[in-house]
Amino acid sequence: MNKGIGAEYRAAFAIGTRRPSRYPCRCRKCGKRRNLRMLPDEYIREPKCKCRKRGTFRVDWYRMAREWGAKPCRCDEYSFPHAHARGFCKHNAAVTIEDRRERWESGKWS
């Protein structure tokens, strides 16, 4: 499993998106799915799985990204991974070529 993909998706969620109402999680022991209202770290008493092994939960970032449709964009408008078609991203239909040219000439490029 690619370890870096979670950080990229977390960055995409943090840029211009609202906080989700539920977090898709998986048990660390059996892999069973469960939706939690808060992040597993935010609970005072950690939620436990009902499996025989009584495992704790972790956020399933792959499933969360698929449900939210958030994919990090790596176009050359910004020098970091950012949300697709947000802000001055080149995939944003609201930003025209003239807007990009003004931004380049004023020195506000990335």
GUFIBA-933249 format. One record per residue: residue number from 1; x, y, z of N, C-alpha, C in turn. Coordinates in nm, 2 decimals, always signed. Layout:
REM GUFIBA-933249
resi; nc1; nc2; nc3; cac1; cac2; cac3; cc1; cc2; cc3
NUM; X; Y; Z; X; Y; Z; X; Y; Z .
...
REM end
This chain:
REM GUFIBA-933249
resi; nc1; nc2; nc3; cac1; cac2; cac3; cc1; cc2; cc3
1; +0.08; -0.12; +0.00; +0.00; +0.00; +0.00; +0.09; +0.12; +0.00 .
2; +0.05; +0.22; -0.08; +0.13; +0.34; -0.09; +0.10; +0.43; +0.03 .
3; +0.21; +0.46; +0.11; +0.19; +0.54; +0.23; +0.16; +0.68; +0.21 .
4; +0.21; +0.74; +0.10; +0.20; +0.88; +0.07; +0.06; +0.93; +0.02 .
5; -0.02; +0.84; -0.02; -0.15; +0.87; -0.08; -0.24; +0.94; +0.03 .
6; -0.24; +0.89; +0.15; -0.32; +0.95; +0.25; -0.29; +1.09; +0.28 .
7; -0.17; +1.13; +0.28; -0.13; +1.27; +0.30; -0.18; +1.36; +0.19 .
8; -0.17; +1.31; +0.07; -0.22; +1.39; -0.05; -0.37; +1.41; -0.04 .
9; -0.44; +1.31; -0.01; -0.59; +1.32; +0.00; -0.63; +1.41; +0.12 .
10; -0.56; +1.40; +0.23; -0.58; +1.49; +0.34; -0.56; +1.64; +0.30 .
11; -0.46; +1.66; +0.22; -0.43; +1.80; +0.18; -0.55; +1.85; +0.08 .
12; -0.60; +1.76; +0.00; -0.71; +1.79; -0.09; -0.83; +1.82; -0.01 .
13; -0.86; +1.75; +0.10; -0.98; +1.77; +0.18; -0.97; +1.91; +0.25 .
14; -0.85; +1.94; +0.29; -0.83; +2.06; +0.37; -0.84; +2.19; +0.29 .
15; -0.83; +2.18; +0.16; -0.84; +2.30; +0.07; -0.98; +2.33; +0.03 .
16; -1.05; +2.42; +0.09; -1.18; +2.46; +0.04; -1.29; +2.36; +0.05 .
17; -1.28; +2.27; +0.14; -1.39; +2.17; +0.15; -1.45; +2.18; +0.29 .
18; -1.57; +2.14; +0.31; -1.63; +2.14; +0.44; -1.60; +2.01; +0.51 .
19; -1.62; +2.01; +0.64; -1.59; +1.89; +0.72; -1.70; +1.78; +0.70 .
20; -1.66; +1.66; +0.67; -1.76; +1.56; +0.65; -1.84; +1.53; +0.77 .
21; -1.97; +1.48; +0.75; -2.06; +1.45; +0.86; -2.02; +1.31; +0.92 .
22; -1.97; +1.22; +0.84; -1.93; +1.09; +0.88; -1.79; +1.05; +0.82 .
23; -1.72; +0.98; +0.89; -1.59; +0.93; +0.84; -1.59; +0.78; +0.82 .
24; -1.56; +0.73; +0.70; -1.56; +0.59; +0.68; -1.43; +0.53; +0.74 .
25; -1.45; +0.43; +0.83; -1.33; +0.37; +0.90; -1.33; +0.22; +0.88 .
26; -1.21; +0.16; +0.91; -1.20; +0.02; +0.91; -1.13; -0.03; +1.04 .
27; -1.17; -0.15; +1.08; -1.11; -0.21; +1.20; -0.97; -0.25; +1.16 .
28; -0.87; -0.22; +1.25; -0.73; -0.26; +1.23; -0.71; -0.41; +1.24 .
29; -0.80; -0.49; +1.30; -0.78; -0.63; +1.32; -0.85; -0.71; +1.21 .
30; -0.98; -0.69; +1.19; -1.06; -0.77; +1.10; -1.09; -0.70; +0.97 .
31; -1.07; -0.57; +0.96; -1.10; -0.50; +0.83; -1.24; -0.46; +0.81 .
32; -1.33; -0.48; +0.91; -1.47; -0.45; +0.89; -1.49; -0.30; +0.88 .
33; -1.59; -0.26; +0.80; -1.62; -0.12; +0.78; -1.72; -0.06; +0.88 .
34; -1.70; +0.07; +0.91; -1.80; +0.13; +1.00; -1.78; +0.28; +0.98 .
35; -1.89; +0.36; +0.98; -1.89; +0.50; +0.97; -1.90; +0.56; +1.11 .
36; -1.80; +0.65; +1.14; -1.80; +0.72; +1.27; -1.83; +0.87; +1.24 .
37; -1.89; +0.93; +1.35; -1.93; +1.07; +1.33; -1.81; +1.17; +1.35 .
38; -1.71; +1.12; +1.42; -1.59; +1.20; +1.44; -1.47; +1.12; +1.40 .
39; -1.35; +1.18; +1.39; -1.23; +1.10; +1.37; -1.21; +1.01; +1.49 .
40; -1.15; +0.89; +1.47; -1.13; +0.80; +1.58; -1.04; +0.86; +1.69 .
41; -0.95; +0.95; +1.66; -0.87; +1.01; +1.76; -0.94; +1.12; +1.85 .
42; -1.06; +1.17; +1.80; -1.13; +1.27; +1.87; -1.22; +1.22; +1.98 .
43; -1.24; +1.09; +1.98; -1.33; +1.03; +2.09; -1.26; +1.02; +2.22 .
44; -1.33; +1.04; +2.33; -1.27; +1.03; +2.46; -1.25; +0.88; +2.49 .
45; -1.35; +0.80; +2.47; -1.34; +0.66; +2.48; -1.33; +0.60; +2.34 .
46; -1.23; +0.54; +2.30; -1.21; +0.49; +2.17; -1.31; +0.39; +2.13 .
47; -1.38; +0.40; +2.01; -1.48; +0.31; +1.96; -1.41; +0.17; +1.93 .
48; -1.47; +0.06; +1.97; -1.42; -0.07; +1.95; -1.50; -0.14; +1.85 .
49; -1.44; -0.23; +1.77; -1.51; -0.31; +1.68; -1.58; -0.43; +1.75 .
50; -1.69; -0.48; +1.70; -1.76; -0.59; +1.76; -1.71; -0.72; +1.72 .
51; -1.60; -0.73; +1.66; -1.54; -0.86; +1.62; -1.48; -0.92; +1.74 .
52; -1.44; -1.04; +1.73; -1.38; -1.12; +1.85; -1.25; -1.06; +1.89 .
53; -1.18; -0.99; +1.80; -1.04; -0.94; +1.83; -1.05; -0.80; +1.90 .
54; -1.17; -0.74; +1.90; -1.19; -0.61; +1.96; -1.09; -0.50; +1.92 .
55; -1.07; -0.49; +1.78; -0.98; -0.39; +1.73; -1.03; -0.25; +1.73 .
56; -0.93; -0.16; +1.71; -0.97; -0.01; +1.70; -0.98; +0.02; +1.56 .
57; -1.03; +0.14; +1.53; -1.06; +0.19; +1.40; -0.96; +0.29; +1.35 .
58; -0.94; +0.29; +1.21; -0.86; +0.38; +1.14; -0.94; +0.44; +1.03 .
59; -0.91; +0.56; +0.99; -0.99; +0.63; +0.88; -0.94; +0.56; +0.75 .
60; -1.04; +0.53; +0.66; -1.02; +0.47; +0.53; -1.01; +0.58; +0.43 .
61; -0.89; +0.64; +0.41; -0.88; +0.76; +0.32; -0.91; +0.73; +0.18 .
62; -0.89; +0.61; +0.13; -0.92; +0.57; -0.01; -1.08; +0.58; -0.03 .
63; -1.15; +0.52; +0.06; -1.30; +0.52; +0.05; -1.35; +0.66; +0.07 .
64; -1.29; +0.74; +0.16; -1.34; +0.88; +0.18; -1.32; +0.96; +0.06 .
65; -1.20; +0.95; -0.01; -1.17; +1.03; -0.13; -1.27; +0.99; -0.24 .
66; -1.30; +0.86; -0.25; -1.38; +0.81; -0.36; -1.53; +0.86; -0.34 .
67; -1.57; +0.86; -0.21; -1.71; +0.91; -0.19; -1.72; +1.06; -0.20 .
68; -1.61; +1.14; -0.17; -1.62; +1.28; -0.18; -1.58; +1.33; -0.32 .
69; -1.51; +1.25; -0.40; -1.47; +1.29; -0.53; -1.35; +1.39; -0.53 .
70; -1.28; +1.39; -0.42; -1.16; +1.48; -0.41; -1.04; +1.41; -0.46 .
71; -0.98; +1.47; -0.56; -0.85; +1.42; -0.61; -0.75; +1.53; -0.62 .
72; -0.63; +1.51; -0.56; -0.54; +1.62; -0.57; -0.49; +1.65; -0.71 .
73; -0.48; +1.78; -0.74; -0.43; +1.82; -0.87; -0.29; +1.87; -0.86 .
74; -0.21; +1.84; -0.96; -0.07; +1.87; -0.96; -0.03; +1.96; -1.08 .
75; -0.13; +2.05; -1.13; -0.10; +2.13; -1.24; +0.01; +2.24; -1.20 .
76; +0.06; +2.31; -1.29; +0.17; +2.41; -1.27; +0.12; +2.54; -1.22 .
77; -0.01; +2.56; -1.19; -0.05; +2.69; -1.13; -0.01; +2.71; -0.99 .
78; -0.01; +2.60; -0.91; +0.04; +2.61; -0.77; +0.16; +2.51; -0.76 .
79; +0.25; +2.54; -0.67; +0.37; +2.46; -0.65; +0.35; +2.34; -0.55 .
80; +0.22; +2.32; -0.51; +0.19; +2.21; -0.42; +0.06; +2.14; -0.47 .
81; +0.04; +2.02; -0.42; -0.09; +1.95; -0.45; -0.21; +2.03; -0.40 .
82; -0.31; +2.05; -0.48; -0.42; +2.13; -0.44; -0.55; +2.07; -0.49 .
83; -0.66; +2.12; -0.45; -0.79; +2.07; -0.49; -0.81; +2.10; -0.64 .
84; -0.87; +2.00; -0.71; -0.89; +2.01; -0.85; -1.00; +2.11; -0.88 .
85; -0.97; +2.20; -0.97; -1.06; +2.31; -1.02; -1.10; +2.41; -0.91 .
86; -1.02; +2.44; -0.82; -1.05; +2.54; -0.72; -0.95; +2.65; -0.73 .
87; -0.99; +2.77; -0.69; -0.90; +2.88; -0.69; -0.85; +2.92; -0.83 .
88; -0.72; +2.93; -0.84; -0.66; +2.96; -0.97; -0.61; +2.84; -1.05 .
89; -0.66; +2.72; -1.01; -0.62; +2.60; -1.08; -0.65; +2.62; -1.23 .
90; -0.57; +2.56; -1.32; -0.59; +2.58; -1.46; -0.71; +2.50; -1.51 .
91; -0.76; +2.41; -1.43; -0.88; +2.33; -1.46; -1.01; +2.40; -1.42 .
92; -1.00; +2.52; -1.36; -1.12; +2.59; -1.32; -1.17; +2.67; -1.44 .
93; -1.30; +2.65; -1.47; -1.35; +2.71; -1.59; -1.38; +2.86; -1.57 .
94; -1.39; +2.90; -1.44; -1.42; +3.04; -1.42; -1.30; +3.13; -1.43 .
95; -1.18; +3.07; -1.43; -1.06; +3.15; -1.44; -1.02; +3.16; -1.59 .
96; -1.01; +3.28; -1.65; -0.98; +3.30; -1.79; -0.83; +3.31; -1.81 .
97; -0.79; +3.31; -1.93; -0.65; +3.33; -1.97; -0.60; +3.47; -1.93 .
98; -0.69; +3.57; -1.94; -0.66; +3.70; -1.90; -0.63; +3.71; -1.75 .
99; -0.71; +3.64; -1.67; -0.69; +3.64; -1.53; -0.55; +3.58; -1.49 .
100; -0.52; +3.47; -1.56; -0.39; +3.41; -1.54; -0.27; +3.50; -1.58 .
101; -0.29; +3.57; -1.69; -0.19; +3.66; -1.74; -0.17; +3.78; -1.64 .
102; -0.28; +3.84; -1.59; -0.27; +3.94; -1.49; -0.20; +3.89; -1.36 .
103; -0.23; +3.77; -1.32; -0.16; +3.71; -1.21; -0.01; +3.69; -1.23 .
104; +0.02; +3.65; -1.35; +0.17; +3.63; -1.38; +0.24; +3.76; -1.38 .
105; +0.18; +3.87; -1.44; +0.25; +4.00; -1.45; +0.26; +4.07; -1.32 .
106; +0.16; +4.04; -1.23; +0.17; +4.11; -1.10; +0.26; +4.04; -1.00 .
107; +0.31; +3.92; -1.04; +0.41; +3.85; -0.96; +0.34; +3.76; -0.85 .
108; +0.21; +3.73; -0.86; +0.14; +3.65; -0.77; +0.13; +3.50; -0.81 .
109; +0.23; +3.46; -0.89; +0.23; +3.32; -0.94; +0.29; +3.23; -0.84 .
110; +0.21; +3.14; -0.79; +0.24; +3.04; -0.69; +0.33; +3.09; -0.59 .
REM end
